[in-house]
Amino acid sequence: MKRLVLALAALATAACSTLPAPGRLSDPVQTEAGLVSGTGTAVRAFRGIPYAAAPVGDLRWKPPRAPIAWQGVRDGSKFGPDCMQPSEYPELRGAGMSEDCLSVNVWTPADRSDARLPVMVWIYGGGFTYGSGSHPSYDGEALAKRGVVVVTLNYRVGLFGFMAHPDLTAESPRKASGNYALMDQSAALRWVQRNIAGFGGDPGRVTVFGQSAGALAITSLMTSPQAKGLFQQAIVESVGVMRPMSTLKEAEAFGVRVGPRIDDLRRMEASVLVQRLRDLAPSEREMTTARPLGVIVDGDVIPRDDRRAFGNGQFASMPVIAGGNLNEGGGAVRNYPVRSALEFRDYLSRNFKGSEAPALSAYPVQADAEVSQQLAHLYSDTQFNFGTREMLRITAAKQPTYRYLFKQQRNGSAAAPIHGDELQYVFDNLDAPHRGRQRPYNAADTKVAAAMADAWVRFAKTGDPNGGDLPTWPRYDGSREPCMAFDGTPRAEDGNRTLQLDMIRDYYARVAQVQP
């Protein structure tokens, strides 16, 4: 009898040892759809957690639905599939490509379920045509070690994310179509609100950060009633805010070019739709007209274009960091078929009809050798710098707002940083592969990466990036236009290409006056 009692006591002790102590963060973690296990020690990663049902079959080009519950413990050691896209990044770590791709990944340093750590949610860029939360550059461990919960998400890209079509509009109860990518992002943010406390995060302290198309998604969500209250702060890197946006009618016209009948398109293989978009994409972008694929003013998810929304105060006011890279457009225009001074002046005149003289004065070119850099400046200013300045001037009047300029020349390169070069610094992941290779870096790069990652995390924690070894980062104001310049010696600087950005502002104001 005594042996039986001792055996039962031993079994009870063993059983209790598998349960978390009171207040300890459990593993697996209970989410609304089921249990999920993680990997790691100081930081635990939970990958590939569905936040929505697979948008396949009849659900292609529908708003995201609730995830399907699962039984048992879901293995969170691997990323879910990447969304359907061109093969731009061979280093993506997802389980292949699939339309069944709506998942989140969570990195948490919390050891208690009541830790209530601030949360940073990353929205990737990629022109709304490619990208994934599984990219190694976006691995959240280095940021999480600084005391935040990091979330990356997948959202539908390409035609899957932004397909508008008369048939889709007709079948929608809201009589709108497109912007499925923004609906996905909102659904993922709602998942964070409902579930992140289980990972030690605070749903009341969510900072959304993103780059390029991901940053534009964030500023768009700031104007969307669907995203109201889902995040409290924003960091937007190289944001294309206040560029012309497609109307629903214009987006539907592009959708008809993809195919006249939505039933036929729903039956089409996903890989064929990826190629269809590549076939329809223009070889050369205009810089002052709406792109064929992107955020749509549909009257529902996006009630009005962002220039009007921000100008009228119809946006979620919150602390913001915004900025970009010294030579944003240097990579984007590398293959533009604009080589001579004559071709550049013709291109400039085409983009600024009715304002040709001030445009030529703002971007003077006398010789063919000057074309490449002026074209890069033109791209930087029209696609990023202008909208960033206009948005900051508005947001700074309501909430703490900070501007940065990334100037670090990686590994001592002579080339100024271009679009996307800051990403691995922000995540402090300089050794991550990108486009199939690892880029060399030096001690100065390591220092800049630590400074940026620290500042981004401080902002997530307090709404203020100042502190540590960083010199004082002044709040933005529209007169001096201060920014924090990040290179080997971070410092505050003033100024922001006033002549060129004022010209673009005046052009858009004139166009708005003559539009019906």
Secondary structure, DSSP 4 states (H G I P E B T S, - for coil): -HHHHHHHHHHHHHHHHTSPPTTBPPSSEEETTEEE--B-SSSEEEEEEESS----GGGTTSPPPPPPP-SSEE--SS--PBPS--S--TT--SSSB-S---EEEEEE--SBTT--EEEEEEE--STTTS--TT-GGG--HHHHTTT-EEEEE----THHHH---HHHHHHSTTS----HHHHHHHHHHHHHHHHGGGGTEEEEEEEEEEETHHHHHHHHHHT-GGGTTS-SEEEEES--TTS--EEHHHHHHHHHHH-S-HHHHHHS-HHHHHHHHHHHS-SS--SSS--SSS-EE-SSSS-S-HHHHHHTT-S----EEEEEETTGGGTTTTT-S--SHHHHHHHHHHHTTT-HHHHHHHS---SGGGHHHHHHHHHHIIIIIHHHHHHHHHHTTTS-EEEEEE---GGG-SSPP-TTTTHHHHTT-TTS-BTTBPPP--HHHHHHHHHHHHHHHHHHHHS----TTPPP-PPP-TTT--EEEESSS-EEE----HHHHHHHHHHHHHHHHH--
